[in-house]
Amino acid sequence: MTEFVQVSTATPERQQAVELAKGAVQGRLAAGSQIIGPVGSVFWHLGEFGEGEEWRLLVTTTSERYPELEKYLLENHPWDNPELLAVPIANGAPRCLQWIKDSVAPET
């Protein structure tokens, strides 16, 4: 796994995504977050085909901080079983990657 990841999930309401983002960043689990939406979604859920609108949440963190971020998101997400994915960041501007690392470093 690479040193940095971008994590995505979605919520049914914008304010829920905002609250998840704020908690992750204020808790130093993520360097930053973007909220996109509403976005259209097509999916399988509980064996049934569905479609709807969601708010996409993207957060950046380090692989080292990902387990804590995952725990936070799962504990605070409005859905019982949300889609939660981490995609490796293969490359990035050095100053941006350093910003991610510095932002999620636990305070001493």
Disulfide bonds with the S-S distance in Angstrom:
none
